[in-house]
Amino acid sequence: MSRWTSASAAAIPDSLSFAEAAALPLTSLTAWESQFDRLGLDPDGAEAGSSLLFLGGAGGVGSIAIQLARLAGLTVIATASRPESRAWVRELGAQHVIDHSQPLAPQLAALGFNAVDTIANFADSDAYWAVMAELIQHQGAIVAIVGNRHPLDLNLLRDKSVRFTWEFMFTRAKHRTADLAQQGAILDAVADLIDTGRLRTTLRTHLGPISAANLHQAHTQLETGRTIGKLVLEGWP
C-alpha cells in the first residue's frame, strides 16, 4: 500500500470511498491527539484495563475515539441517551454506556466505578466541569475539545492533583510546530487500521451533493446536538 506524507496530509485508506474517507481526518486527529498526545495514553496498550470516560460518545470525535481506546485495551465508558446513540456506541466497542441526561456518579457506581482514571470531554466543558472534578480519580487526567463560555475553577482539580489539558487539532498547523508532520503520521496509522479492518469509518449520514439546501440541512442537523457519527456531502449537483 503506497502512502505519502506532507505535513498534516496523508493518502486516503485504499478500502474506503471518498465519502467514507472524508468523515475521518479531523475527527481522527482530534481523537488520537486527545488520548495519546494530551492524556498521554499508550496506543500500544501499556494502560490496558484503565478506565476512560467519554462525554459525548456518539458524535464524530467520540465515534472514532471509542474505537481507538478499545484498540489500546482501555475500559471504555461512553455517554449516550437515546436508544439509537446507545446502540451506536456499543457497536463501536464501548463496554459501558451511561445516560448523560441523568446524574452520572450513581450510574458509574452501579457499574462498579467510584472514579475513572481519565476523562475525554467531547461535549460541553462548562456543563461537565464540576461533574468531571467529582468523577476523576486522584492523579487522573482530563482532556476537553470544546471551549468554555465561563471561567473554569481549576481549584476543583487541585485536591486530587488532576491534570487538565485542551485538545485543538489545528494547533500544530496554526503555529507551524516542529512536530507538524506527526499529523500526517497519525493519518497514515489510521488509514492502516482502516485497511486492516481494525477501525471503521464513522460516516452515518450522506446528504448528497454540495448545495445551499444540503448545507443548510447539514447545519440544522448539527445544531440539534443529536448527530450520530459524521455527516458528509459529496460532489456537486
N, C-alpha and C positions, 0 to 999 in steps of 0.2 A: 504494500500500500504506500503510495507516494504521499509525502507531506512537505509543505513548505511553511516556514515561519518567518514573518517580518513584523517586528514589534509585537503588537497585540492581535495579529491576524493569523489565521490558520485555515487549512483546507477543510471543507465540509466532510462529514463522515460519508464513506462510499455507499453505505447501506440506506441512506435517507434521501428523500426528495428534497427539493429546495425549500418547500413549505415546512417540512418537518425539521430541517436543519435550522431554518430561520427562528424557530422557537427556542433555540438553545443558547446562543453566545452570551447575551447579557446576564441571563439568569444563572447560567453555569458558572461564569466568572464570579458573580456575586456569591453564589452558594459555596463554591470552592474556597474563595478567599475568606469568607466568613468563618468557615470551620477550620481550615488548615493554616491560613495565614494569621487571622486575627485571634481565634480561640486557641491556636497552637496545637490542635489535634493532629494525629498522625494518620495520613490516608492509608498507611500500610497496617494499621491495626494495633499500634502499641497501647492504645487506651481501650481495647476491646472490652465490652461489657459496661463501660461507664455510661451514665445516662445523659442524654441530650434532649432538651425540651424545645420543640419548635412552636413558636407562637405565630400562627398564620401558615399552617402546614399545607393547605390545598392550593395556594396561589402559585404563580410561576416560579418564584425562587424556592419556595418550600417544596415544590414538586420534584425539583432536581436535588435539593439538599437532602431530602429524606433518603433518596437512593444512594447518594454519596456516603451518608452516615452509615447506612447498613453495610455498604461495601467495606467500610472501615471497622466494622464489628461493633458499632455503638448500639446501645439500647435506645431506641427512638420512641419518644412520646410526642405526638402531634396534636394540635388543637384543631377541631373542626366541629361544626354544629349541625349542619343539615345531613340527612341520610346520604345524599349523593357525594358530598365532600368527605364525609367519614369513610364511605366506601372507597373513594379515590385514594386517600392517604394510606389506607390499609393495602390497597392494590399495589402501591408503590413501595411498601415494606414496613410501614410503621407498626411496631408491635403493640403499641397502646395509643388509644385516641381518647381525648377528653374534650368536653364541650366548653368552648370559650365564653358562651353566654351564661354560664353558671360559675360559681366560685371554684377556682382551680385547686386550692390546697386540699379540700376534702376529697376531691376526685383522685388526686395523686396519692393521698394517704390510703384510700381504698385499694389502690394498686400496689401498695407497699413502699411508696416513696415518701419519706418525710422531707426530703430535699432532693434536688437534682444537681448533677455535677457541673453542667453547662447549660446555657440558655441561648437560643438564637431567636431574636425578635424580628420577624418579618412583617409585623402588623402595625403597631402603634406604640411608640416609645413612651409617650405621656401616660396613656391609659394603663399600661402594664408596669410602670416603674416601681411602684410600691409592692406590687404583687411579685415582681421578679426578685426584689430585695428579700421578700419573705421566703420565696421558694428555693433560692440558690443555696447550695452547700457552702460551708465555710471554705475559704480559699478556692472558690469556684471562679467561673468566668462567664461574662455575658457579652454578646455582640448584638448590635442593632443596626438596621439599614434605613429606618425612617426617621427623619429629623424631628427634633422636639419642637413643640409650639410654646412651651413654657419652661422656665428653669428646672433642671433636674437636680434633686437633692442627693449629691454623691455621699453625704454623710450616712445615708441609709445602707451603704455598702461597706462602710469603714469597719464596723464591729466584726464582720466576717472576713475582712481582708480580701474582698472580692474585686477582681479585675473587670473593668468595663472598657469596651472598645467599639468604635464605629467601623462600619464597612461601607465604602463608596467605591464601586468598581471603576469609576473614571479617574480616581486619584493618580494612578500610575501614568495614564495618558496626559492628563491635565498638567501635571508637574514634570513630565518627561523624566521620571525617576530612573535611576541606574538599572533597576530590575524590570523595566517596561516589557522586555521580551519574555518575561515569565508568563505573561498573559497568553502569548502565543503557545507556550509550552503547556499551559493548563488546557487550552482548547484542543491541542493535539492529544493530550491524555484523555479528555472527554470523548473525542472522536474515536479513539481506540476502544474505549469502554463501550461506546455505542456499537461499533462494528463487531465487537466480540460478544455482544448480547448481554453485557453486564449492566448497561444503562439503557433507558428508553427515552425517546423524545417525549416532551411534556405538552405537545400540541393537543389541544382538546377541541378547539372550535376554529373552523376555516370559514371566514366570512366572504370569500370570493375575491374579485379583483379590487385594486386600489381605486376608490372613487369617493366623492364627497359623502354620498349616502352611507357607504360602508364604513368610512372613517367615523362618521357620526354614530353609527350603530356600535362600533368598537368602543368609542369613548364612553358612550352611555352605559354599556355593559361594565366597563372598568370602574366607572364612578359608583356603581352599586356596591362595590367591595365584596361581591359574591362570585367573582370569577374563579373558575376551577382550571388549573393549568394555564396554558398560554393561548391567546387569540392570535391568528395570523391572517393577513391579507396578502394576496399574491398576484403579481402581474397587473395589467391594465385592461380596461374594457375594450 
